[in-house]
């Protein structure tokens, strides 16, 4: 019996000495989330990514809308994704849970990536997507470039101009958001945080006027008019600008997702802060 088992023990010993088996990088990757679309486009090897979500081509939402033209799009439906025969699907934490669950029941590997709410999370998110793609070295290189650029651009917000982000329905973002973190890195004091908003919420127009921000940050508006955005045309905001507040339109696509493109928003905010200082309204 011992002699019969010897070859088996020898094989197991060799396997243990060799260490755990490493899985090969995926060859057919489909992304069904706007943020994973962009990270995959930045990190995937040539030919590895085979489809991105339709939102990837939306110039209002996607910082890589032009680049996304190179890939077929999907609409994050389980049936169409399955028909692409992927060996990896990249989704977001808030992707349709029914779709994610169905894809997994179909036997597909689905990796979900959480939204980024802090600049400190970007490196880890890049690393997660790089690991899923088998592109760890490329993700590390991208993170190092990002960190170096951020360190070079970062300013101290302590005595910086007061700024307020203002969007449809008077929605504003506090410091516990990616946008709030970018504003702080640009050297701006967040008026929404001073008003008690740590995350996101409605900032009444009257409260905004009392805070008297030196910079008013608005996003890119859609072509079709909406009642939700009508507040952005309120005469009180025009009066605020007439009194020296610098109105800055920062493209939503640059800081919706945790990608290196947030640096474009940071640079634009720094320019807005400098303009507010020149106007004499900011310290």
Phi and psi restraints in degrees (value plus and minus 20) as a CYANA .aco file:
   2 UNK   PHI     -80.2   -40.2
   2 UNK   PSI     -59.9   -19.9
   3 UNK   PHI     -85.8   -45.8
   3 UNK   PSI     -57.0   -17.0
   4 UNK   PHI     -87.8   -47.8
   4 UNK   PSI     -52.6   -12.6
   5 UNK   PHI    -103.7   -63.7
   5 UNK   PSI     -35.0     5.0
   6 UNK   PHI     -74.5   -34.5
   6 UNK   PSI     -66.1   -26.1
   7 UNK   PHI     -80.6   -40.6
   7 UNK   PSI     -56.5   -16.5
   8 UNK   PHI     -85.7   -45.7
   8 UNK   PSI     -66.0   -26.0
   9 UNK   PHI     -80.8   -40.8
   9 UNK   PSI     -57.6   -17.6
  10 UNK   PHI     -85.0   -45.0
  10 UNK   PSI     -61.7   -21.7
  11 UNK   PHI     -85.1   -45.1
  11 UNK   PSI     -62.1   -22.1
  12 UNK   PHI     -84.1   -44.1
  12 UNK   PSI     -57.9   -17.9
  13 UNK   PHI     -83.7   -43.7
  13 UNK   PSI     -61.7   -21.7
  14 UNK   PHI     -83.3   -43.3
  14 UNK   PSI     -61.7   -21.7
  15 UNK   PHI     -83.5   -43.5
  15 UNK   PSI     -61.4   -21.4
  16 UNK   PHI     -85.8   -45.8
  16 UNK   PSI     -59.1   -19.1
  17 UNK   PHI     -86.7   -46.7
  17 UNK   PSI     -53.3   -13.3
  18 UNK   PHI     -93.9   -53.9
  18 UNK   PSI     -38.0     2.0
  19 UNK   PHI      66.0   106.0
  19 UNK   PSI     157.5   197.5
  20 UNK   PHI     -85.7   -45.7
  20 UNK   PSI     126.2   166.2
  21 UNK   PHI     -88.8   -48.8
  21 UNK   PSI     121.3   161.3
  22 UNK   PHI    -121.8   -81.8
  22 UNK   PSI     113.6   153.6
  23 UNK   PHI     -99.2   -59.2
  23 UNK   PSI     127.2   167.2
  24 UNK   PHI     -93.4   -53.4
  24 UNK   PSI     131.0   171.0
  25 UNK   PHI     -80.1   -40.1
  25 UNK   PSI     126.9   166.9
  26 UNK   PHI     -84.6   -44.6
  26 UNK   PSI     127.2   167.2
  27 UNK   PHI    -124.0   -84.0
  27 UNK   PSI     -42.5    -2.5
  28 UNK   PHI    -151.9  -111.9
  28 UNK   PSI      79.7   119.7
  29 UNK   PHI    -129.9   -89.9
  29 UNK   PSI     112.2   152.2
  30 UNK   PHI    -139.8   -99.8
  30 UNK   PSI     111.2   151.2
  31 UNK   PHI    -128.6   -88.6
  31 UNK   PSI     115.4   155.4
  32 UNK   PHI    -140.7  -100.7
  32 UNK   PSI      -1.6    38.4
  33 UNK   PHI    -154.7  -114.7
  33 UNK   PSI     119.7   159.7
  34 UNK   PHI     -75.5   -35.5
  34 UNK   PSI     -62.5   -22.5
  35 UNK   PHI     -96.4   -56.4
  35 UNK   PSI     -60.1   -20.1
  36 UNK   PHI     -89.7   -49.7
  36 UNK   PSI     -48.5    -8.5
  37 UNK   PHI     -71.9   -31.9
  37 UNK   PSI     -72.1   -32.1
  38 UNK   PHI     -91.5   -51.5
  38 UNK   PSI     -60.3   -20.3
  39 UNK   PHI     -85.0   -45.0
  39 UNK   PSI     -58.1   -18.1
  40 UNK   PHI     -87.7   -47.7
  40 UNK   PSI     -60.4   -20.4
  41 UNK   PHI     -82.4   -42.4
  41 UNK   PSI     -54.6   -14.6
  42 UNK   PHI     -95.3   -55.3
  42 UNK   PSI     -51.1   -11.1
  43 UNK   PHI    -130.2   -90.2
  43 UNK   PSI     -44.7    -4.7
  44 UNK   PHI     -85.4   -45.4
  44 UNK   PSI     129.3   169.3
  45 UNK   PHI     -92.4   -52.4
  45 UNK   PSI     136.6   176.6
  46 UNK   PHI     -74.0   -34.0
  46 UNK   PSI     108.2   148.2
  47 UNK   PHI      63.6   103.6
  47 UNK   PSI     -28.3    11.7
  48 UNK   PHI     -96.9   -56.9
  48 UNK   PSI     -60.8   -20.8
  49 UNK   PHI    -106.9   -66.9
  49 UNK   PSI     106.6   146.6
  50 UNK   PHI    -134.3   -94.3
  50 UNK   PSI     -32.0     8.0
  51 UNK   PHI    -183.5  -143.5
  51 UNK   PSI     123.4   163.4
  52 UNK   PHI    -144.2  -104.2
  52 UNK   PSI     145.1   185.1
  53 UNK   PHI     -91.1   -51.1
  53 UNK   PSI     138.6   178.6
  54 UNK   PHI     -80.8   -40.8
  54 UNK   PSI     -48.7    -8.7
  55 UNK   PHI     -84.4   -44.4
  55 UNK   PSI     -42.6    -2.6
  56 UNK   PHI     -81.0   -41.0
  56 UNK   PSI     -43.6    -3.6
  57 UNK   PHI    -116.2   -76.2
  57 UNK   PSI     -19.3    20.7
  58 UNK   PHI    -101.6   -61.6
  58 UNK   PSI      93.1   133.1
  59 UNK   PHI     -87.0   -47.0
  59 UNK   PSI     -37.9     2.1
  60 UNK   PHI     -99.4   -59.4
  60 UNK   PSI     -56.9   -16.9
  61 UNK   PHI    -116.5   -76.5
  61 UNK   PSI     -49.7    -9.7
  62 UNK   PHI    -129.1   -89.1
  62 UNK   PSI     108.7   148.7
  63 UNK   PHI     -95.7   -55.7
  63 UNK   PSI     -28.1    11.9
  64 UNK   PHI    -145.7  -105.7
  64 UNK   PSI      17.6    57.6
  65 UNK   PHI     -80.0   -40.0
  65 UNK   PSI     -59.7   -19.7
  66 UNK   PHI     -88.8   -48.8
  66 UNK   PSI     -64.5   -24.5
  67 UNK   PHI     -82.7   -42.7
  67 UNK   PSI     -52.3   -12.3
  68 UNK   PHI     -86.8   -46.8
  68 UNK   PSI     -35.3     4.7
  69 UNK   PHI     -82.3   -42.3
  69 UNK   PSI     -38.0     2.0
  70 UNK   PHI     -98.5   -58.5
  70 UNK   PSI     -30.2     9.8
  71 UNK   PHI    -140.4  -100.4
  71 UNK   PSI     125.9   165.9
  72 UNK   PHI     -82.1   -42.1
  72 UNK   PSI     130.0   170.0
  73 UNK   PHI    -126.6   -86.6
  73 UNK   PSI     137.1   177.1
  74 UNK   PHI    -146.4  -106.4
  74 UNK   PSI     146.3   186.3
  75 UNK   PHI    -134.0   -94.0
  75 UNK   PSI       7.2    47.2
  76 UNK   PHI      38.5    78.5
  76 UNK   PSI      13.0    53.0
  77 UNK   PHI    -119.8   -79.8
  77 UNK   PSI     116.2   156.2
  78 UNK   PHI     -78.2   -38.2
  78 UNK   PSI     -61.9   -21.9
  79 UNK   PHI     -83.6   -43.6
  79 UNK   PSI     -65.0   -25.0
  80 UNK   PHI     -91.0   -51.0
  80 UNK   PSI     -54.4   -14.4
  81 UNK   PHI     -86.4   -46.4
  81 UNK   PSI     -64.8   -24.8
  82 UNK   PHI     -80.6   -40.6
  82 UNK   PSI     -57.1   -17.1
  83 UNK   PHI     -86.9   -46.9
  83 UNK   PSI     -36.9     3.1
  84 UNK   PHI    -102.9   -62.9
  84 UNK   PSI     -26.9    13.1
  85 UNK   PHI      34.8    74.8
  85 UNK   PSI      30.9    70.9
  86 UNK   PHI     -96.7   -56.7
  86 UNK   PSI     134.4   174.4
  87 UNK   PHI    -125.4   -85.4
  87 UNK   PSI     -17.3    22.7
  88 UNK   PHI    -175.6  -135.6
  88 UNK   PSI     113.1   153.1
  89 UNK   PHI    -137.9   -97.9
  89 UNK   PSI     107.5   147.5
  90 UNK   PHI    -120.5   -80.5
  90 UNK   PSI     105.4   145.4
  91 UNK   PHI    -152.4  -112.4
  91 UNK   PSI     150.1   190.1
  92 UNK   PHI    -119.4   -79.4
  92 UNK   PSI     141.5   181.5
  93 UNK   PHI     -76.3   -36.3
  93 UNK   PSI     -53.0   -13.0
  94 UNK   PHI    -122.6   -82.6
  94 UNK   PSI      -3.8    36.2
  95 UNK   PHI     -82.5   -42.5
  95 UNK   PSI     136.6   176.6
  96 UNK   PHI     -70.5   -30.5
  96 UNK   PSI      94.0   134.0
  97 UNK   PHI     -82.6   -42.6
  97 UNK   PSI     -50.4   -10.4
  98 UNK   PHI     -86.8   -46.8
  98 UNK   PSI     -60.0   -20.0
  99 UNK   PHI     -85.0   -45.0
  99 UNK   PSI     -66.7   -26.7
 100 UNK   PHI     -81.0   -41.0
 100 UNK   PSI     -64.6   -24.6
 101 UNK   PHI     -84.6   -44.6
 101 UNK   PSI     -60.3   -20.3
 102 UNK   PHI     -86.6   -46.6
 102 UNK   PSI     -62.1   -22.1
 103 UNK   PHI     -80.8   -40.8
 103 UNK   PSI     -59.7   -19.7
 104 UNK   PHI     -88.7   -48.7
 104 UNK   PSI     -57.5   -17.5
 105 UNK   PHI     -85.1   -45.1
 105 UNK   PSI     -48.5    -8.5
 106 UNK   PHI     -95.8   -55.8
 106 UNK   PSI     -24.4    15.6
 107 UNK   PHI      74.9   114.9
 107 UNK   PSI     -10.7    29.3
 108 UNK   PHI    -108.5   -68.5
 108 UNK   PSI     126.5   166.5
 109 UNK   PHI    -101.4   -61.4
 109 UNK   PSI     101.6   141.6
 110 UNK   PHI    -141.7  -101.7
 110 UNK   PSI     103.8   143.8
 111 UNK   PHI    -128.6   -88.6
 111 UNK   PSI     105.7   145.7
 112 UNK   PHI    -122.6   -82.6
 112 UNK   PSI     119.1   159.1
 113 UNK   PHI    -137.4   -97.4
 113 UNK   PSI     106.0   146.0
 114 UNK   PHI     -93.1   -53.1
 114 UNK   PSI     127.8   167.8
 115 UNK   PHI     -85.7   -45.7
 115 UNK   PSI     129.4   169.4
 116 UNK   PHI    -111.2   -71.2
 116 UNK   PSI     107.6   147.6
 117 UNK   PHI    -137.9   -97.9
 117 UNK   PSI     -14.0    26.0
 118 UNK   PHI    -170.3  -130.3
 118 UNK   PSI     125.1   165.1
 119 UNK   PHI     -80.6   -40.6
 119 UNK   PSI     -49.9    -9.9
 120 UNK   PHI     -88.7   -48.7
 120 UNK   PSI     -36.5     3.5
 121 UNK   PHI    -106.9   -66.9
 121 UNK   PSI     -32.5     7.5
 122 UNK   PHI     -81.9   -41.9
 122 UNK   PSI     -63.6   -23.6
 123 UNK   PHI     -78.6   -38.6
 123 UNK   PSI     -64.8   -24.8
 124 UNK   PHI     -86.0   -46.0
 124 UNK   PSI     -57.2   -17.2
 125 UNK   PHI     -88.1   -48.1
 125 UNK   PSI     -62.3   -22.3
 126 UNK   PHI     -79.4   -39.4
 126 UNK   PSI     -62.5   -22.5
 127 UNK   PHI     -84.7   -44.7
 127 UNK   PSI     -60.4   -20.4
 128 UNK   PHI     -81.7   -41.7
 128 UNK   PSI     -66.4   -26.4
 129 UNK   PHI     -89.1   -49.1
 129 UNK   PSI     -60.0   -20.0
 130 UNK   PHI     -80.5   -40.5
 130 UNK   PSI     -60.7   -20.7
 131 UNK   PHI     -85.7   -45.7
 131 UNK   PSI     -62.0   -22.0
 132 UNK   PHI     -82.7   -42.7
 132 UNK   PSI     -54.3   -14.3
 133 UNK   PHI    -106.1   -66.1
 133 UNK   PSI     -29.2    10.8
 134 UNK   PHI      52.8    92.8
 134 UNK   PSI      10.0    50.0
 135 UNK   PHI    -144.3  -104.3
 135 UNK   PSI      28.2    68.2
 136 UNK   PHI     -80.3   -40.3
 136 UNK   PSI     -62.9   -22.9
 137 UNK   PHI     -83.9   -43.9
 137 UNK   PSI     -61.1   -21.1
 138 UNK   PHI     -86.7   -46.7
 138 UNK   PSI     -58.6   -18.6
 139 UNK   PHI     -85.6   -45.6
 139 UNK   PSI     -60.8   -20.8
 140 UNK   PHI     -83.2   -43.2
 140 UNK   PSI     -62.2   -22.2
 141 UNK   PHI     -83.9   -43.9
 141 UNK   PSI     -61.9   -21.9
 142 UNK   PHI     -85.3   -45.3
 142 UNK   PSI     -60.2   -20.2
 143 UNK   PHI     -84.7   -44.7
 143 UNK   PSI     -60.4   -20.4
 144 UNK   PHI     -85.6   -45.6
 144 UNK   PSI     -60.2   -20.2
 145 UNK   PHI     -83.7   -43.7
 145 UNK   PSI     -62.7   -22.7
 146 UNK   PHI     -82.1   -42.1
 146 UNK   PSI     -67.2   -27.2
 147 UNK   PHI     -81.0   -41.0
 147 UNK   PSI     -60.9   -20.9
 148 UNK   PHI     -86.0   -46.0
 148 UNK   PSI     -62.4   -22.4
 149 UNK   PHI     -86.1   -46.1
 149 UNK   PSI     -61.3   -21.3
 150 UNK   PHI     -83.5   -43.5
 150 UNK   PSI     -63.4   -23.4
 151 UNK   PHI     -82.4   -42.4
 151 UNK   PSI     -55.9   -15.9
 152 UNK   PHI     -91.4   -51.4
 152 UNK   PSI     -53.7   -13.7
 153 UNK   PHI    -110.8   -70.8
 153 UNK   PSI     -45.1    -5.1
 154 UNK   PHI     -79.5   -39.5
 154 UNK   PSI     117.6   157.6
 155 UNK   PHI    -142.2  -102.2
 155 UNK   PSI     141.0   181.0
 156 UNK   PHI    -106.9   -66.9
 156 UNK   PSI     102.5   142.5
 157 UNK   PHI    -104.3   -64.3
 157 UNK   PSI     -22.7    17.3
 158 UNK   PHI     -71.6   -31.6
 158 UNK   PSI     -69.4   -29.4
 159 UNK   PHI    -132.4   -92.4
 159 UNK   PSI       2.3    42.3
 160 UNK   PHI     -99.7   -59.7
 160 UNK   PSI     153.2   193.2
 161 UNK   PHI     -82.5   -42.5
 161 UNK   PSI     125.6   165.6
 162 UNK   PHI     -97.4   -57.4
 162 UNK   PSI     112.6   152.6
 163 UNK   PHI    -151.7  -111.7
 163 UNK   PSI     131.4   171.4
 164 UNK   PHI    -155.7  -115.7
 164 UNK   PSI     109.2   149.2
 165 UNK   PHI    -104.0   -64.0
 165 UNK   PSI     119.3   159.3
 166 UNK   PHI    -163.4  -123.4
 166 UNK   PSI     103.5   143.5
 167 UNK   PHI    -150.6  -110.6
 167 UNK   PSI    -187.9  -147.9
 168 UNK   PHI     -72.0   -32.0
 168 UNK   PSI     120.8   160.8
 169 UNK   PHI      41.3    81.3
 169 UNK   PSI       1.4    41.4
 170 UNK   PHI      50.9    90.9
 170 UNK   PSI       7.4    47.4
 171 UNK   PHI     -98.3   -58.3
 171 UNK   PSI     114.7   154.7
 172 UNK   PHI    -153.9  -113.9
 172 UNK   PSI     142.1   182.1
 173 UNK   PHI    -141.4  -101.4
 173 UNK   PSI     112.0   152.0
 174 UNK   PHI    -107.9   -67.9
 174 UNK   PSI    -188.6  -148.6
 175 UNK   PHI     -94.6   -54.6
 175 UNK   PSI     -40.6    -0.6
 176 UNK   PHI    -108.1   -68.1
 176 UNK   PSI      16.7    56.7
 177 UNK   PHI    -154.5  -114.5
 177 UNK   PSI     141.4   181.4
 178 UNK   PHI     -81.6   -41.6
 178 UNK   PSI     -63.3   -23.3
 179 UNK   PHI     -82.0   -42.0
 179 UNK   PSI     -61.6   -21.6
 180 UNK   PHI     -83.4   -43.4
 180 UNK   PSI     -58.3   -18.3
 181 UNK   PHI     -86.0   -46.0
 181 UNK   PSI     -58.4   -18.4
 182 UNK   PHI     -87.7   -47.7
 182 UNK   PSI     -60.0   -20.0
 183 UNK   PHI     -80.2   -40.2
 183 UNK   PSI     -64.3   -24.3
 184 UNK   PHI     -83.5   -43.5
 184 UNK   PSI     -61.6   -21.6
 185 UNK   PHI     -85.1   -45.1
 185 UNK   PSI     -44.5    -4.5
 186 UNK   PHI    -104.0   -64.0
 186 UNK   PSI     -17.6    22.4
 187 UNK   PHI      64.9   104.9
 187 UNK   PSI       4.6    44.6
 188 UNK   PHI    -130.1   -90.1
 188 UNK   PSI     120.8   160.8
 189 UNK   PHI    -107.8   -67.8
 189 UNK   PSI     110.5   150.5
 190 UNK   PHI    -105.7   -65.7
 190 UNK   PSI      93.5   133.5
 191 UNK   PHI     -84.8   -44.8
 191 UNK   PSI     -53.6   -13.6
 192 UNK   PHI     -83.0   -43.0
 192 UNK   PSI     -58.6   -18.6
 193 UNK   PHI     -85.5   -45.5
 193 UNK   PSI     -59.0   -19.0
 194 UNK   PHI     -84.7   -44.7
 194 UNK   PSI     -47.5    -7.5
 195 UNK   PHI    -105.2   -65.2
 195 UNK   PSI     -19.7    20.3
 196 UNK   PHI      79.7   119.7
 196 UNK   PSI     -13.5    26.5
 197 UNK   PHI    -112.3   -72.3
 197 UNK   PSI      93.9   133.9
 198 UNK   PHI    -108.7   -68.7
 198 UNK   PSI     -57.8   -17.8
 199 UNK   PHI    -125.3   -85.3
 199 UNK   PSI    -139.1   -99.1
 200 UNK   PHI    -138.5   -98.5
 200 UNK   PSI     132.1   172.1
 201 UNK   PHI     157.9   197.9
 201 UNK   PSI     156.2   196.2
 202 UNK   PHI     -98.8   -58.8
 202 UNK   PSI     109.9   149.9
 203 UNK   PHI    -129.1   -89.1
 203 UNK   PSI      86.2   126.2
 204 UNK   PHI     -74.6   -34.6
 204 UNK   PSI     123.7   163.7
 205 UNK   PHI     -76.9   -36.9
 205 UNK   PSI     -59.1   -19.1
 206 UNK   PHI     -82.6   -42.6
 206 UNK   PSI     -59.9   -19.9
 207 UNK   PHI     -86.9   -46.9
 207 UNK   PSI     -59.7   -19.7
 208 UNK   PHI     -80.4   -40.4
 208 UNK   PSI     -63.6   -23.6
 209 UNK   PHI     -85.5   -45.5
 209 UNK   PSI     -56.2   -16.2
 210 UNK   PHI     -87.2   -47.2
 210 UNK   PSI     -54.0   -14.0
 211 UNK   PHI     -91.2   -51.2
 211 UNK   PSI     -45.1    -5.1
 212 UNK   PHI      30.4    70.4
 212 UNK   PSI      41.5    81.5
 213 UNK   PHI     -86.4   -46.4
 213 UNK   PSI     128.6   168.6
 214 UNK   PHI     -99.8   -59.8
 214 UNK   PSI     -44.0    -4.0
 215 UNK   PHI    -149.4  -109.4
 215 UNK   PSI     108.2   148.2
 216 UNK   PHI    -131.1   -91.1
 216 UNK   PSI      93.9   133.9
 217 UNK   PHI    -119.4   -79.4
 217 UNK   PSI      96.9   136.9
 218 UNK   PHI    -139.6   -99.6
 218 UNK   PSI     139.1   179.1
 219 UNK   PHI    -118.6   -78.6
 219 UNK   PSI    -198.3  -158.3
 220 UNK   PHI     -93.0   -53.0
 220 UNK   PSI     109.0   149.0
 221 UNK   PHI    -114.0   -74.0
 221 UNK   PSI     126.7   166.7
 222 UNK   PHI     -94.3   -54.3
 222 UNK   PSI     136.5   176.5
 223 UNK   PHI     -83.6   -43.6
 223 UNK   PSI     -59.4   -19.4
 224 UNK   PHI     -95.2   -55.2
 224 UNK   PSI     111.4   151.4
 225 UNK   PHI     -89.3   -49.3
 225 UNK   PSI     132.3   172.3
 226 UNK   PHI    -164.4  -124.4
 226 UNK   PSI     130.1   170.1
 227 UNK   PHI     -86.8   -46.8
 227 UNK   PSI     -49.7    -9.7
 228 UNK   PHI     -82.8   -42.8
 228 UNK   PSI     -53.3   -13.3
 229 UNK   PHI    -112.2   -72.2
 229 UNK   PSI     -22.3    17.7
 230 UNK   PHI     -81.6   -41.6
 230 UNK   PSI     -49.6    -9.6
 231 UNK   PHI     -81.7   -41.7
 231 UNK   PSI     -44.8    -4.8
 232 UNK   PHI     -92.1   -52.1
 232 UNK   PSI     -33.0     7.0
 233 UNK   PHI    -124.2   -84.2
 233 UNK   PSI      -8.4    31.6
 234 UNK   PHI     -82.7   -42.7
 234 UNK   PSI     118.4   158.4
 235 UNK   PHI     -77.0   -37.0
 235 UNK   PSI     -48.3    -8.3
 236 UNK   PHI     -84.9   -44.9
 236 UNK   PSI     -54.4   -14.4
 237 UNK   PHI     -90.4   -50.4
 237 UNK   PSI     -57.1   -17.1
 238 UNK   PHI     -83.1   -43.1
 238 UNK   PSI     -58.7   -18.7
 239 UNK   PHI     -86.4   -46.4
 239 UNK   PSI     -56.8   -16.8
 240 UNK   PHI     -81.4   -41.4
 240 UNK   PSI     -63.9   -23.9
 241 UNK   PHI     -85.5   -45.5
 241 UNK   PSI     -59.3   -19.3
 242 UNK   PHI     -83.2   -43.2
 242 UNK   PSI     -44.8    -4.8
 243 UNK   PHI    -110.0   -70.0
 243 UNK   PSI     -12.6    27.4
 244 UNK   PHI      94.2   134.2
 244 UNK   PSI     -26.4    13.6
 245 UNK   PHI     -87.1   -47.1
 245 UNK   PSI     112.7   152.7
 246 UNK   PHI    -109.3   -69.3
 246 UNK   PSI     101.2   141.2
 247 UNK   PHI    -113.6   -73.6
 247 UNK   PSI     100.6   140.6
 248 UNK   PHI    -137.9   -97.9
 248 UNK   PSI     104.1   144.1
 249 UNK   PHI    -114.3   -74.3
 249 UNK   PSI      90.1   130.1
 250 UNK   PHI    -123.3   -83.3
 250 UNK   PSI     104.3   144.3
 251 UNK   PHI     -79.7   -39.7
 251 UNK   PSI     102.1   142.1
 252 UNK   PHI     -74.3   -34.3
 252 UNK   PSI     -55.8   -15.8
 253 UNK   PHI     -80.6   -40.6
 253 UNK   PSI     -43.5    -3.5
 254 UNK   PHI     -98.3   -58.3
 254 UNK   PSI     -40.6    -0.6
 255 UNK   PHI    -157.0  -117.0
 255 UNK   PSI      -1.9    38.1
 256 UNK   PHI     -88.7   -48.7
 256 UNK   PSI     -61.4   -21.4
 257 UNK   PHI    -133.1   -93.1
 257 UNK   PSI     134.2   174.2
 258 UNK   PHI    -103.3   -63.3
 258 UNK   PSI      62.1   102.1
 259 UNK   PHI    -152.1  -112.1
 259 UNK   PSI     149.4   189.4
 260 UNK   PHI     -78.5   -38.5
 260 UNK   PSI     -33.9     6.1
 261 UNK   PHI     -87.9   -47.9
 261 UNK   PSI     -33.0     7.0
 262 UNK   PHI     -81.1   -41.1
 262 UNK   PSI     -42.1    -2.1
 263 UNK   PHI     -86.2   -46.2
 263 UNK   PSI     -47.7    -7.7
 264 UNK   PHI     -86.8   -46.8
 264 UNK   PSI     -60.9   -20.9
 265 UNK   PHI     -85.0   -45.0
 265 UNK   PSI     -59.8   -19.8
 266 UNK   PHI     -81.8   -41.8
 266 UNK   PSI     -65.4   -25.4
 267 UNK   PHI     -82.2   -42.2
 267 UNK   PSI     -61.8   -21.8
 268 UNK   PHI     -84.7   -44.7
 268 UNK   PSI     -57.7   -17.7
 269 UNK   PHI     -88.7   -48.7
 269 UNK   PSI     -58.4   -18.4
 270 UNK   PHI     -82.7   -42.7
 270 UNK   PSI     -60.6   -20.6
 271 UNK   PHI     -81.8   -41.8
 271 UNK   PSI     -61.6   -21.6
 272 UNK   PHI     -84.5   -44.5
 272 UNK   PSI     -61.2   -21.2
 273 UNK   PHI     -83.1   -43.1
 273 UNK   PSI     -60.2   -20.2
 274 UNK   PHI     -84.7   -44.7
 274 UNK   PSI     -59.1   -19.1
 275 UNK   PHI     -85.8   -45.8
 275 UNK   PSI     -57.4   -17.4
 276 UNK   PHI     -86.0   -46.0
 276 UNK   PSI     -58.0   -18.0
 277 UNK   PHI     -84.9   -44.9
 277 UNK   PSI     -59.4   -19.4
 278 UNK   PHI     -86.0   -46.0
 278 UNK   PSI     -50.3   -10.3
 279 UNK   PHI     -92.8   -52.8
 279 UNK   PSI     -36.2     3.8
 280 UNK   PHI      70.8   110.8
 280 UNK   PSI     -21.8    18.2
 281 UNK   PHI    -103.4   -63.4
 281 UNK   PSI     -47.3    -7.3
 282 UNK   PHI    -118.7   -78.7
 282 UNK   PSI     135.1   175.1
